[in-house]
């Protein structure tokens, strides 16, 4: 009788242990789920290797800029007839975008944006505007803005694709939607723009107004 009771007790103990033992596969799945949820905005550190990679990184950075999730600092400069402002946008202390805007001779302005990852420029967007009087009267003059947009895709400090779009915007009359105007592929030289970018980086910690970059 004692032997039968002892055997029954051992069977119950073994059965309980089997029921309470955790499933290793379920535990791993649970840990993975927690990891994903704790990093919903995790960004891949993969390097940029193609135009498609550039477009994806540009979209990500544009979203951060639009939602004002980047820190910023700025300085102004005056060089001959050129008066401008530089704004630097940072993420976790690293520069992600630089905007250089200036006006010159009253009728011309330029805005150049450098998009950056791992201290390397991967995309440049440049918008140049030349405006002139376009009819009207001295009391109510009409104007026309001639605008040139340039998009430069960059890998290893060299342009791999360059697009250009030109259009005009008049103060009076119907204007074409710039978003519906097709860009044309062109050849481009970014050496001057990159030289300007390096000058900005060298002076990025200066305060107030300065002379030529």
ZALO-323425 format. One record per atom (N, C-alpha, C, CB): x, z, y; atom name; residue number from 1. Coordinates in steps of 0.1 Angstrom, whole numbers. Glycine has a CB too. Example, Ala and Ser with C-alpha at 12.3 -4.5 7.8 and 13.67 -1.06 7.14 Angstrom:
! residues 2
TORMI  east    up north atome num
TORMI   132    78   -57     N   1
TORMI   123    78   -45    CA   1
TORMI   132    78   -33     C   1
TORMI   113    90   -45    CB   1
TORMI   128    71   -22     N   2
TORMI   137    71   -11    CA   2
TORMI   129    79     0     C   2
TORMI   141    57    -6    CB   2
This chain:
! residues 213
TORMI  east    up north atome num
TORMI     8     0   -12     N   1
TORMI     0     0     0    CA   1
TORMI     9     0    13     C   1
TORMI    -9    12     0    CB   1
TORMI    19     9    13     N   2
TORMI    28    10    24    CA   2
TORMI    35    -4    26     C   2
TORMI    38    21    22    CB   2
TORMI    39   -10    15     N   3
TORMI    46   -23    15    CA   3
TORMI    37   -33    22     C   3
TORMI    51   -27     1    CB   3
TORMI    24   -34    18     N   4
TORMI    15   -43    23    CA   4
TORMI    13   -41    38     C   4
TORMI     1   -42    16    CB   4
TORMI    12   -29    43     N   5
TORMI    10   -26    57    CA   5
TORMI    22   -30    65     C   5
TORMI     7   -11    59    CB   5
TORMI    34   -27    59     N   6
TORMI    47   -31    66    CA   6
TORMI    48   -46    68     C   6
TORMI    59   -26    58    CB   6
TORMI    44   -53    57     N   7
TORMI    45   -68    58    CA   7
TORMI    35   -73    68     C   7
TORMI    41   -74    44    CB   7
TORMI    23   -68    69     N   8
TORMI    13   -72    79    CA   8
TORMI    18   -70    93     C   8
TORMI    -1   -65    76    CB   8
TORMI    24   -58    95     N   9
TORMI    29   -55   109    CA   9
TORMI    40   -65   113     C   9
TORMI    35   -41   109    CB   9
TORMI    49   -69   104     N  10
TORMI    59   -78   108    CA  10
TORMI    53   -92   111     C  10
TORMI    69   -80    96    CB  10
TORMI    43   -96   104     N  11
TORMI    37  -109   107    CA  11
TORMI    30  -109   120     C  11
TORMI    26  -112    96    CB  11
TORMI    24   -97   124     N  12
TORMI    18   -96   138    CA  12
TORMI    28   -97   149     C  12
TORMI     9   -84   139    CB  12
TORMI    39   -90   147     N  13
TORMI    50   -90   157    CA  13
TORMI    56  -104   159     C  13
TORMI    61   -80   153    CB  13
TORMI    59  -111   149     N  14
TORMI    64  -124   150    CA  14
TORMI    54  -134   156     C  14
TORMI    68  -130   135    CB  14
TORMI    41  -132   153     N  15
TORMI    31  -140   159    CA  15
TORMI    30  -138   174     C  15
TORMI    17  -138   152    CB  15
TORMI    31  -126   179     N  16
TORMI    30  -122   193    CA  16
TORMI    42  -128   200     C  16
TORMI    30  -107   195    CB  16
TORMI    54  -128   194     N  17
TORMI    66  -133   201    CA  17
TORMI    64  -148   203     C  17
TORMI    78  -130   193    CB  17
TORMI    59  -155   193     N  18
TORMI    57  -169   194    CA  18
TORMI    47  -173   205     C  18
TORMI    52  -175   181    CB  18
TORMI    37  -165   207     N  19
TORMI    27  -168   217    CA  19
TORMI    32  -166   231     C  19
TORMI    15  -160   215    CB  19
TORMI    41  -156   233     N  20
TORMI    46  -153   247    CA  20
TORMI    59  -160   250     C  20
TORMI    48  -138   247    CB  20
TORMI    65  -168   241     N  21
TORMI    77  -175   245    CA  21
TORMI    74  -186   254     C  21
TORMI    84  -180   232    CB  21
TORMI    82  -187   265     N  22
TORMI    79  -198   275    CA  22
TORMI    83  -211   270     C  22
TORMI    86  -195   288    CB  22
TORMI    76  -222   274     N  23
TORMI    79  -235   271    CA  23
TORMI    89  -240   280     C  23
TORMI    66  -244   271    CB  23
TORMI   101  -244   276     N  24
TORMI   112  -248   284    CA  24
TORMI   109  -260   293     C  24
TORMI   125  -251   276    CB  24
TORMI   101  -270   287     N  25
TORMI    97  -282   294    CA  25
TORMI    88  -279   306     C  25
TORMI    91  -292   285    CB  25
TORMI    79  -270   304     N  26
TORMI    70  -266   315    CA  26
TORMI    78  -258   326     C  26
TORMI    58  -257   310    CB  26
TORMI    87  -250   323     N  27
TORMI    95  -243   332    CA  27
TORMI   103  -253   341     C  27
TORMI   105  -233   326    CB  27
TORMI   109  -263   335     N  28
TORMI   117  -272   343    CA  28
TORMI   108  -280   353     C  28
TORMI   124  -282   334    CB  28
TORMI    96  -284   348     N  29
TORMI    87  -292   356    CA  29
TORMI    82  -283   368     C  29
TORMI    74  -296   348    CB  29
TORMI    80  -271   366     N  30
TORMI    76  -262   377    CA  30
TORMI    87  -260   387     C  30
TORMI    72  -248   371    CB  30
TORMI    99  -259   383     N  31
TORMI   110  -257   392    CA  31
TORMI   112  -270   401     C  31
TORMI   123  -254   385    CB  31
TORMI   110  -282   394     N  32
TORMI   111  -294   401    CA  32
TORMI   101  -295   412     C  32
TORMI   111  -306   392    CB  32
TORMI    88  -292   409     N  33
TORMI    77  -292   418    CA  33
TORMI    80  -283   430     C  33
TORMI    64  -288   411    CB  33
TORMI    85  -272   428     N  34
TORMI    88  -262   439    CA  34
TORMI    99  -268   448     C  34
TORMI    92  -249   434    CB  34
TORMI   109  -275   442     N  35
TORMI   120  -280   449    CA  35
TORMI   115  -291   459     C  35
TORMI   131  -286   440    CB  35
TORMI   106  -300   454     N  36
TORMI   101  -311   462    CA  36
TORMI    92  -305   473     C  36
TORMI    92  -320   453    CB  36
TORMI    84  -295   470     N  37
TORMI    75  -290   481    CA  37
TORMI    83  -282   491     C  37
TORMI    65  -280   474    CB  37
TORMI    94  -276   488     N  38
TORMI   102  -269   498    CA  38
TORMI   110  -278   507     C  38
TORMI   111  -259   491    CB  38
TORMI   111  -291   504     N  39
TORMI   119  -301   512    CA  39
TORMI   110  -313   514     C  39
TORMI   132  -304   505    CB  39
TORMI    99  -312   521     N  40
TORMI    90  -324   522    CA  40
TORMI    96  -335   531     C  40
TORMI    77  -320   528    CB  40
TORMI   105  -331   540     N  41
TORMI   112  -340   549    CA  41
TORMI   126  -344   545     C  41
TORMI   111  -335   563    CB  41
TORMI   129  -342   533     N  42
TORMI   143  -344   528    CA  42
TORMI   147  -359   530     C  42
TORMI   145  -340   514    CB  42
TORMI   159  -362   536     N  43
TORMI   163  -375   538    CA  43
TORMI   175  -379   529     C  43
TORMI   167  -377   553    CB  43
TORMI   174  -391   524     N  44
TORMI   185  -395   515    CA  44
TORMI   198  -397   523     C  44
TORMI   182  -408   508    CB  44
TORMI   209  -393   517     N  45
TORMI   222  -395   524    CA  45
TORMI   229  -408   520     C  45
TORMI   231  -383   520    CB  45
TORMI   222  -417   513     N  46
TORMI   228  -429   509    CA  46
TORMI   233  -437   521     C  46
TORMI   218  -437   501    CB  46
TORMI   244  -444   519     N  47
TORMI   249  -451   530    CA  47
TORMI   241  -464   532     C  47
TORMI   264  -455   528    CB  47
TORMI   242  -470   544     N  48
TORMI   235  -482   548    CA  48
TORMI   243  -494   543     C  48
TORMI   232  -483   563    CB  48
TORMI   237  -502   534     N  49
TORMI   245  -514   528    CA  49
TORMI   238  -527   530     C  49
TORMI   246  -511   513    CB  49
TORMI   226  -528   536     N  50
TORMI   219  -540   538    CA  50
TORMI   210  -540   550     C  50
TORMI   211  -543   525    CB  50
TORMI   205  -551   553     N  51
TORMI   195  -552   565    CA  51
TORMI   183  -544   562     C  51
TORMI   191  -567   568    CB  51
TORMI   178  -544   549     N  52
TORMI   167  -536   545    CA  52
TORMI   170  -521   547     C  52
TORMI   163  -539   531    CB  52
TORMI   182  -517   544     N  53
TORMI   185  -503   546    CA  53
TORMI   185  -500   561     C  53
TORMI   200  -500   540    CB  53
TORMI   190  -509   569     N  54
TORMI   190  -507   584    CA  54
TORMI   175  -505   589     C  54
TORMI   197  -519   591    CB  54
TORMI   166  -514   584     N  55
TORMI   152  -513   588    CA  55
TORMI   146  -500   585     C  55
TORMI   144  -525   582    CB  55
TORMI   149  -495   573     N  56
TORMI   144  -482   568    CA  56
TORMI   149  -470   577     C  56
TORMI   147  -480   553    CB  56
TORMI   162  -471   579     N  57
TORMI   168  -460   587    CA  57
TORMI   163  -460   602     C  57
TORMI   183  -461   587    CB  57
TORMI   161  -473   607     N  58
TORMI   156  -474   620    CA  58
TORMI   142  -469   621     C  58
TORMI   156  -489   624    CB  58
TORMI   134  -472   611     N  59
TORMI   120  -466   611    CA  59
TORMI   120  -451   611     C  59
TORMI   112  -472   599    CB  59
TORMI   129  -445   603     N  60
TORMI   129  -431   602    CA  60
TORMI   134  -425   615     C  60
TORMI   139  -427   591    CB  60
TORMI   144  -431   621     N  61
TORMI   149  -425   634    CA  61
TORMI   139  -427   645     C  61
TORMI   162  -432   637    CB  61
TORMI   132  -438   645     N  62
TORMI   122  -441   655    CA  62
TORMI   110  -430   654     C  62
TORMI   116  -455   654    CB  62
TORMI   107  -427   642     N  63
TORMI    97  -416   640    CA  63
TORMI   101  -403   645     C  63
TORMI    93  -415   625    CB  63
TORMI   114  -399   643     N  64
TORMI   119  -387   648    CA  64
TORMI   119  -387   664     C  64
TORMI   133  -385   643    CB  64
TORMI   123  -398   669     N  65
TORMI   123  -399   684    CA  65
TORMI   108  -398   690     C  65
TORMI   129  -412   689    CB  65
TORMI    99  -405   683     N  66
TORMI    85  -405   688    CA  66
TORMI    79  -391   687     C  66
TORMI    77  -415   680    CB  66
TORMI    83  -383   677     N  67
TORMI    77  -370   675    CA  67
TORMI    86  -359   682     C  67
TORMI    76  -367   660    CB  67
TORMI    96  -364   690     N  68
TORMI   104  -355   698    CA  68
TORMI   111  -344   689     C  68
TORMI    96  -348   709    CB  68
TORMI   116  -348   678     N  69
TORMI   122  -338   669    CA  69
TORMI   138  -338   670     C  69
TORMI   119  -342   654    CB  69
TORMI   143  -346   680     N  70
TORMI   157  -346   682    CA  70
TORMI   160  -339   696     C  70
TORMI   162  -361   683    CB  70
TORMI   172  -332   696     N  71
TORMI   177  -326   708    CA  71
TORMI   183  -337   717     C  71
TORMI   187  -315   705    CB  71
TORMI   183  -335   730     N  72
TORMI   188  -345   739    CA  72
TORMI   196  -339   751     C  72
TORMI   176  -354   744    CB  72
TORMI   205  -347   756     N  73
TORMI   213  -343   768    CA  73
TORMI   215  -356   775     C  73
TORMI   226  -336   764    CB  73
TORMI   219  -355   788     N  74
TORMI   220  -367   796    CA  74
TORMI   230  -365   807     C  74
TORMI   207  -372   801    CB  74
TORMI   235  -377   812     N  75
TORMI   243  -377   824    CA  75
TORMI   241  -390   832     C  75
TORMI   258  -375   821    CB  75
TORMI   244  -390   845     N  76
TORMI   242  -402   853    CA  76
TORMI   256  -407   857     C  76
TORMI   233  -399   865    CB  76
TORMI   256  -420   861     N  77
TORMI   268  -426   865    CA  77
TORMI   265  -436   876     C  77
TORMI   276  -432   854    CB  77
TORMI   275  -439   884     N  78
TORMI   274  -449   895    CA  78
TORMI   287  -457   895     C  78
TORMI   271  -443   909    CB  78
TORMI   286  -470   893     N  79
TORMI   298  -479   892    CA  79
TORMI   296  -491   900     C  79
TORMI   302  -482   877    CB  79
TORMI   302  -493   912     N  80
TORMI   300  -504   920    CA  80
TORMI   285  -505   924     C  80
TORMI   304  -517   914    CB  80
TORMI   278  -515   920     N  81
TORMI   264  -516   923    CA  81
TORMI   255  -512   911     C  81
TORMI   260  -531   927    CB  81
TORMI   261  -507   901     N  82
TORMI   254  -503   889    CA  82
TORMI   251  -488   889     C  82
TORMI   262  -507   876    CB  82
TORMI   239  -484   888     N  83
TORMI   235  -470   888    CA  83
TORMI   227  -468   875     C  83
TORMI   226  -466   900    CB  83
TORMI   232  -458   867     N  84
TORMI   226  -457   854    CA  84
TORMI   225  -443   849     C  84
TORMI   234  -465   844    CB  84
TORMI   219  -441   837     N  85
TORMI   217  -428   830    CA  85
TORMI   219  -430   816     C  85
TORMI   203  -422   833    CB  85
TORMI   226  -421   810     N  86
TORMI   229  -421   795    CA  86
TORMI   222  -409   789     C  86
TORMI   244  -421   792    CB  86
TORMI   214  -411   778     N  87
TORMI   207  -400   771    CA  87
TORMI   212  -400   757     C  87
TORMI   192  -402   772    CB  87
TORMI   217  -389   752     N  88
TORMI   222  -388   738    CA  88
TORMI   212  -379   730     C  88
TORMI   236  -381   738    CB  88
TORMI   208  -384   719     N  89
TORMI   198  -377   710    CA  89
TORMI   206  -372   698     C  89
TORMI   186  -386   706    CB  89
TORMI   204  -360   694     N  90
TORMI   211  -354   683    CA  90
TORMI   202  -348   673     C  90
TORMI   221  -343   688    CB  90
TORMI   207  -348   660     N  91
TORMI   200  -341   649    CA  91
TORMI   210  -332   642     C  91
TORMI   193  -352   639    CB  91
TORMI   207  -319   642     N  92
TORMI   217  -310   636    CA  92
TORMI   231  -311   642     C  92
TORMI   217  -312   621    CB  92
TORMI   231  -314   655     N  93
TORMI   244  -314   661    CA  93
TORMI   251  -328   661     C  93
TORMI   253  -304   656    CB  93
TORMI   245  -337   653     N  94
TORMI   252  -351   652    CA  94
TORMI   244  -361   660     C  94
TORMI   252  -355   637    CB  94
TORMI   251  -370   667     N  95
TORMI   245  -380   675    CA  95
TORMI   238  -390   666     C  95
TORMI   255  -387   684    CB  95
TORMI   225  -393   669     N  96
TORMI   217  -402   661    CA  96
TORMI   213  -414   670     C  96
TORMI   205  -396   656    CB  96
TORMI   212  -413   683     N  97
TORMI   208  -424   691    CA  97
TORMI   214  -422   705     C  97
TORMI   193  -426   692    CB  97
TORMI   218  -433   711     N  98
TORMI   223  -432   725    CA  98
TORMI   216  -443   733     C  98
TORMI   239  -435   726    CB  98
TORMI   210  -439   744     N  99
TORMI   204  -449   753    CA  99
TORMI   211  -450   766     C  99
TORMI   189  -445   755    CB  99
TORMI   215  -462   770     N 100
TORMI   222  -465   783    CA 100
TORMI   213  -474   791     C 100
TORMI   236  -471   780    CB 100
TORMI   207  -468   802     N 101
TORMI   199  -476   811    CA 101
TORMI   205  -477   825     C 101
TORMI   185  -470   812    CB 101
TORMI   205  -489   831     N 102
TORMI   210  -490   844    CA 102
TORMI   203  -501   852     C 102
TORMI   225  -493   844    CB 102
TORMI   203  -500   865     N 103
TORMI   198  -511   874    CA 103
TORMI   209  -516   882     C 103
TORMI   186  -505   882    CB 103
TORMI   208  -528   886     N 104
TORMI   219  -535   894    CA 104
TORMI   213  -545   903     C 104
TORMI   229  -541   884    CB 104
TORMI   218  -544   916     N 105
TORMI   214  -554   926    CA 105
TORMI   199  -555   928     C 105
TORMI   220  -568   923    CB 105
TORMI   192  -544   926     N 106
TORMI   178  -542   928    CA 106
TORMI   169  -551   919     C 106
TORMI   175  -546   942    CB 106
TORMI   173  -563   915     N 107
TORMI   164  -572   908    CA 107
TORMI   168  -572   893     C 107
TORMI   165  -586   914    CB 107
TORMI   177  -564   888     N 108
TORMI   181  -565   874    CA 108
TORMI   182  -551   868     C 108
TORMI   194  -573   872    CB 108
TORMI   177  -550   856     N 109
TORMI   178  -537   848    CA 109
TORMI   181  -540   834     C 109
TORMI   166  -528   850    CB 109
TORMI   188  -530   827     N 110
TORMI   192  -532   813    CA 110
TORMI   190  -519   806     C 110
TORMI   206  -538   812    CB 110
TORMI   185  -520   794     N 111
TORMI   184  -508   785    CA 111
TORMI   190  -511   772     C 111
TORMI   169  -503   784    CB 111
TORMI   200  -504   768     N 112
TORMI   206  -506   755    CA 112
TORMI   205  -493   746     C 112
TORMI   221  -510   756    CB 112
TORMI   200  -494   734     N 113
TORMI   199  -483   725    CA 113
TORMI   207  -485   713     C 113
TORMI   184  -481   721    CB 113
TORMI   216  -475   710     N 114
TORMI   225  -476   699    CA 114
TORMI   219  -466   688     C 114
TORMI   240  -472   703    CB 114
TORMI   216  -471   676     N 115
TORMI   211  -462   666    CA 115
TORMI   223  -459   656     C 115
TORMI   199  -469   658    CB 115
TORMI   224  -446   653     N 116
TORMI   236  -442   646    CA 116
TORMI   233  -434   633     C 116
TORMI   245  -434   656    CB 116
TORMI   242  -436   623     N 117
TORMI   241  -427   611    CA 117
TORMI   256  -425   607     C 117
TORMI   233  -433   600    CB 117
TORMI   259  -412   604     N 118
TORMI   272  -409   600    CA 118
TORMI   283  -414   609     C 118
TORMI   275  -414   585    CB 118
TORMI   280  -413   622     N 119
TORMI   290  -417   633    CA 119
TORMI   292  -432   634     C 119
TORMI   303  -410   631    CB 119
TORMI   283  -440   627     N 120
TORMI   285  -454   627    CA 120
TORMI   272  -461   633     C 120
TORMI   287  -460   613    CB 120
TORMI   274  -470   643     N 121
TORMI   263  -477   648    CA 121
TORMI   258  -487   638     C 121
TORMI   267  -484   662    CB 121
TORMI   245  -487   635     N 122
TORMI   239  -496   625    CA 122
TORMI   229  -506   631     C 122
TORMI   233  -489   614    CB 122
TORMI   225  -503   643     N 123
TORMI   215  -512   650    CA 123
TORMI   216  -510   665     C 123
TORMI   200  -509   645    CB 123
TORMI   215  -521   672     N 124
TORMI   215  -521   687    CA 124
TORMI   202  -528   692     C 124
TORMI   228  -527   693    CB 124
TORMI   195  -522   700     N 125
TORMI   183  -529   707    CA 125
TORMI   186  -530   722     C 125
TORMI   170  -522   704    CB 125
TORMI   186  -542   727     N 126
TORMI   189  -544   742    CA 126
TORMI   177  -551   748     C 126
TORMI   202  -551   744    CB 126
TORMI   173  -546   760     N 127
TORMI   162  -551   767    CA 127
TORMI   167  -553   782     C 127
TORMI   150  -542   767    CB 127
TORMI   168  -566   786     N 128
TORMI   172  -569   800    CA 128
TORMI   161  -576   807     C 128
TORMI   185  -579   799    CB 128
TORMI   159  -571   820     N 129
TORMI   148  -576   828    CA 129
TORMI   153  -581   842     C 129
TORMI   138  -565   830    CB 129
TORMI   150  -593   845     N 130
TORMI   153  -599   858    CA 130
TORMI   140  -602   865     C 130
TORMI   162  -611   857    CB 130
TORMI   137  -596   877     N 131
TORMI   125  -598   883    CA 131
TORMI   127  -606   897     C 131
TORMI   117  -585   886    CB 131
TORMI   117  -614   900     N 132
TORMI   117  -622   912    CA 132
TORMI   103  -622   918     C 132
TORMI   122  -636   909    CB 132
TORMI   102  -626   931     N 133
TORMI    89  -628   937    CA 133
TORMI    84  -641   932     C 133
TORMI    90  -629   953    CB 133
TORMI    70  -641   930     N 134
TORMI    64  -653   923    CA 134
TORMI    51  -656   930     C 134
TORMI    61  -650   908    CB 134
TORMI    52  -659   943     N 135
TORMI    40  -662   951    CA 135
TORMI    34  -651   958     C 135
TORMI    30  -669   942    CB 135
TORMI    21  -652   961     N 136
TORMI    14  -642   968    CA 136
TORMI    16  -643   983     C 136
TORMI    18  -628   963    CB 136
TORMI    14  -632   990     N 137
TORMI    16  -632  1005    CA 137
TORMI    26  -620  1008     C 137
TORMI     3  -630  1012    CB 137
TORMI    32  -620  1020     N 138
TORMI    40  -609  1024    CA 138
TORMI    33  -595  1022     C 138
TORMI    45  -611  1038    CB 138
TORMI    20  -595  1025     N 139
TORMI    13  -583  1024    CA 139
TORMI    10  -579  1009     C 139
TORMI    -1  -584  1031    CB 139
TORMI     8  -589  1001     N 140
TORMI     5  -587   987    CA 140
TORMI    14  -597   978     C 140
TORMI   -10  -589   984    CB 140
TORMI    26  -594   977     N 141
TORMI    35  -603   969    CA 141
TORMI    32  -602   954     C 141
TORMI    50  -599   972    CB 141
TORMI    35  -613   948     N 142
TORMI    33  -613   933    CA 142
TORMI    47  -614   927     C 142
TORMI    24  -625   928    CB 142
TORMI    49  -608   916     N 143
TORMI    63  -608   909    CA 143
TORMI    62  -613   895     C 143
TORMI    68  -594   910    CB 143
TORMI    74  -617   890     N 144
TORMI    75  -621   876    CA 144
TORMI    88  -615   870     C 144
TORMI    76  -637   875    CB 144
TORMI    86  -609   859     N 145
TORMI    97  -603   851    CA 145
TORMI   101  -612   840     C 145
TORMI    93  -589   845    CB 145
TORMI   113  -617   840     N 146
TORMI   119  -625   829    CA 146
TORMI   126  -615   820     C 146
TORMI   128  -636   834    CB 146
TORMI   122  -613   808     N 147
TORMI   127  -603   798    CA 147
TORMI   133  -610   786     C 147
TORMI   115  -594   794    CB 147
TORMI   145  -604   783     N 148
TORMI   152  -608   771    CA 148
TORMI   154  -596   762     C 148
TORMI   166  -615   774    CB 148
TORMI   149  -597   750     N 149
TORMI   151  -586   740    CA 149
TORMI   161  -591   729     C 149
TORMI   138  -582   733    CB 149
TORMI   170  -583   726     N 150
TORMI   180  -586   715    CA 150
TORMI   181  -575   705     C 150
TORMI   194  -588   722    CB 150
TORMI   180  -579   692     N 151
TORMI   181  -569   681    CA 151
TORMI   193  -573   673     C 151
TORMI   168  -570   673    CB 151
TORMI   202  -563   671     N 152
TORMI   215  -566   664    CA 152
TORMI   216  -556   652     C 152
TORMI   227  -564   673    CB 152
TORMI   217  -562   640     N 153
TORMI   218  -554   628    CA 153
TORMI   233  -554   624     C 153
TORMI   210  -561   616    CB 153
TORMI   238  -542   622     N 154
TORMI   253  -540   621    CA 154
TORMI   256  -533   608     C 154
TORMI   258  -532   633    CB 154
TORMI   266  -539   601     N 155
TORMI   272  -533   589    CA 155
TORMI   287  -533   591     C 155
TORMI   268  -540   576    CB 155
TORMI   294  -521   589     N 156
TORMI   308  -520   590    CA 156
TORMI   313  -525   603     C 156
TORMI   315  -528   579    CB 156
TORMI   306  -521   614     N 157
TORMI   309  -525   628    CA 157
TORMI   309  -540   631     C 157
TORMI   323  -520   631    CB 157
TORMI   302  -548   622     N 158
TORMI   301  -562   625    CA 158
TORMI   286  -566   624     C 158
TORMI   309  -570   615    CB 158
TORMI   282  -575   633     N 159
TORMI   268  -579   632    CA 159
TORMI   265  -588   620     C 159
TORMI   264  -587   645    CB 159
TORMI   255  -585   613     N 160
TORMI   251  -594   601    CA 160
TORMI   239  -602   604     C 160
TORMI   249  -585   589    CB 160
TORMI   231  -598   614     N 161
TORMI   219  -605   618    CA 161
TORMI   216  -602   633     C 161
TORMI   207  -602   609    CB 161
TORMI   213  -613   641     N 162
TORMI   210  -611   655    CA 162
TORMI   198  -619   658     C 162
TORMI   222  -615   664    CB 162
TORMI   188  -612   664     N 163
TORMI   176  -618   668    CA 163
TORMI   174  -617   683     C 163
TORMI   164  -612   661    CB 163
TORMI   167  -627   689     N 164
TORMI   165  -627   704    CA 164
TORMI   151  -632   707     C 164
TORMI   176  -636   711    CB 164
TORMI   145  -626   717     N 165
TORMI   132  -630   721    CA 165
TORMI   132  -630   737     C 165
TORMI   121  -620   716    CB 165
TORMI   126  -641   743     N 166
TORMI   125  -641   757    CA 166
TORMI   110  -644   761     C 166
TORMI   134  -653   763    CB 166
TORMI   106  -638   772     N 167
TORMI    92  -640   777    CA 167
TORMI    92  -635   791     C 167
TORMI    82  -633   768    CB 167
TORMI    81  -638   798     N 168
TORMI    79  -634   812    CA 168
TORMI    66  -626   813     C 168
TORMI    78  -647   821    CB 168
TORMI    66  -617   822     N 169
TORMI    54  -609   826    CA 169
TORMI    52  -610   840     C 169
TORMI    56  -594   821    CB 169
TORMI    40  -615   844     N 170
TORMI    36  -617   858    CA 170
TORMI    27  -606   863     C 170
TORMI    30  -631   860    CB 170
TORMI    29  -602   875     N 171
TORMI    20  -591   881    CA 171
TORMI     6  -596   882     C 171
TORMI    26  -587   894    CB 171
TORMI     3  -609   883     N 172
TORMI   -10  -614   884    CA 172
TORMI   -12  -625   874     C 172
TORMI   -13  -619   898    CB 172
TORMI   -23  -625   867     N 173
TORMI   -26  -635   856    CA 173
TORMI   -25  -629   842     C 173
TORMI   -16  -646   858    CB 173
TORMI   -28  -638   833     N 174
TORMI   -28  -633   819    CA 174
TORMI   -14  -635   813     C 174
TORMI   -38  -642   810    CB 174
TORMI   -10  -625   806     N 175
TORMI     3  -625   800    CA 175
TORMI     2  -624   785     C 175
TORMI    11  -613   805    CB 175
TORMI    11  -631   778     N 176
TORMI    11  -632   764    CA 176
TORMI    16  -618   758     C 176
TORMI    20  -643   759    CB 176
TORMI    10  -614   747     N 177
TORMI    14  -602   740    CA 177
TORMI    28  -604   735     C 177
TORMI     4  -598   729    CB 177
TORMI    38  -596   740     N 178
TORMI    52  -597   735    CA 178
TORMI    53  -596   720     C 178
TORMI    61  -587   742    CB 178
TORMI    44  -587   714     N 179
TORMI    45  -585   700    CA 179
TORMI    41  -597   691     C 179
TORMI    35  -574   696    CB 179
TORMI    35  -607   698     N 180
TORMI    31  -619   691    CA 180
TORMI    41  -631   693     C 180
TORMI    17  -624   695    CB 180
TORMI    51  -628   700     N 181
TORMI    61  -638   703    CA 181
TORMI    72  -637   693     C 181
TORMI    67  -637   718    CB 181
TORMI    75  -648   686     N 182
TORMI    85  -648   675    CA 182
TORMI    99  -647   681     C 182
TORMI    84  -661   667    CB 182
TORMI   108  -640   674     N 183
TORMI   122  -640   677    CA 183
TORMI   129  -651   670     C 183
TORMI   128  -626   673    CB 183
TORMI   140  -655   676     N 184
TORMI   148  -666   670    CA 184
TORMI   162  -660   666     C 184
TORMI   150  -678   679    CB 184
TORMI   167  -664   655     N 185
TORMI   180  -659   650    CA 185
TORMI   191  -666   658     C 185
TORMI   182  -661   635    CB 185
TORMI   201  -658   663     N 186
TORMI   212  -663   671    CA 186
TORMI   225  -657   666     C 186
TORMI   210  -660   686    CB 186
TORMI   236  -662   671     N 187
TORMI   249  -656   669    CA 187
TORMI   252  -646   680     C 187
TORMI   261  -667   668    CB 187
TORMI   258  -635   678     N 188
TORMI   261  -626   689    CA 188
TORMI   274  -619   687     C 188
TORMI   250  -615   689    CB 188
TORMI   279  -615   698     N 189
TORMI   292  -608   699    CA 189
TORMI   289  -594   704     C 189
TORMI   302  -616   708    CB 189
TORMI   292  -584   696     N 190
TORMI   288  -570   700    CA 190
TORMI   301  -562   706     C 190
TORMI   282  -562   689    CB 190
TORMI   312  -569   707     N 191
TORMI   324  -562   711    CA 191
TORMI   323  -555   725     C 191
TORMI   336  -572   712    CB 191
TORMI   316  -562   734     N 192
TORMI   314  -555   747    CA 192
TORMI   305  -543   747     C 192
TORMI   309  -565   757    CB 192
TORMI   294  -545   739     N 193
TORMI   285  -533   737    CA 193
TORMI   292  -522   730     C 193
TORMI   273  -538   729    CB 193
TORMI   300  -525   720     N 194
TORMI   307  -514   713    CA 194
TORMI   317  -507   721     C 194
TORMI   313  -520   700    CB 194
TORMI   324  -515   730     N 195
TORMI   333  -509   739    CA 195
TORMI   326  -499   749     C 195
TORMI   341  -520   747    CB 195
TORMI   314  -504   753     N 196
TORMI   306  -495   762    CA 196
TORMI   302  -482   755     C 196
TORMI   294  -502   767    CB 196
TORMI   298  -484   742     N 197
TORMI   294  -472   734    CA 197
TORMI   306  -462   732     C 197
TORMI   290  -477   720    CB 197
TORMI   318  -467   729     N 198
TORMI   329  -459   728    CA 198
TORMI   333  -451   741     C 198
TORMI   342  -467   723    CB 198
TORMI   330  -458   752     N 199
TORMI   333  -451   765    CA 199
TORMI   323  -440   767     C 199
TORMI   331  -462   777    CB 199
TORMI   310  -442   763     N 200
TORMI   300  -432   764    CA 200
TORMI   304  -420   755     C 200
TORMI   286  -437   760    CB 200
TORMI   308  -422   743     N 201
TORMI   312  -411   734    CA 201
TORMI   323  -403   740     C 201
TORMI   315  -417   720    CB 201
TORMI   333  -410   746     N 202
TORMI   344  -403   752    CA 202
TORMI   340  -394   763     C 202
TORMI   355  -413   757    CB 202
TORMI   329  -397   770     N 203
TORMI   325  -390   782    CA 203
TORMI   312  -382   780     C 203
TORMI   323  -399   794    CB 203
TORMI   308  -381   767     N 204
TORMI   295  -375   764    CA 204
TORMI   293  -360   768     C 204
TORMI   292  -376   749    CB 204
TORMI   304  -353   770     N 205
TORMI   303  -339   773    CA 205
TORMI   304  -336   788     C 205
TORMI   314  -331   766    CB 205
TORMI   305  -346   796     N 206
TORMI   306  -345   810    CA 206
TORMI   293  -341   816     C 206
TORMI   312  -357   817    CB 206
TORMI   293  -334   827     N 207
TORMI   280  -330   833    CA 207
TORMI   279  -336   847     C 207
TORMI   280  -314   835    CB 207
TORMI   266  -338   851     N 208
TORMI   264  -343   865    CA 208
TORMI   266  -358   865     C 208
TORMI   272  -336   875    CB 208
TORMI   269  -363   878     N 209
TORMI   271  -377   880    CA 209
TORMI   286  -381   879     C 209
TORMI   265  -382   893    CB 209
TORMI   289  -392   873     N 210
TORMI   303  -396   872    CA 210
TORMI   304  -411   877     C 210
TORMI   308  -395   858    CB 210
TORMI   316  -416   877     N 211
TORMI   318  -430   882    CA 211
TORMI   316  -440   870     C 211
TORMI   333  -431   887    CB 211
TORMI   325  -450   869     N 212
TORMI   323  -460   859    CA 212
TORMI   326  -454   845     C 212
TORMI   333  -471   861    CB 212
TORMI   319  -459   835     N 213
TORMI   321  -454   821    CA 213
TORMI   335  -458   816     C 213
TORMI   310  -459   812    CB 213
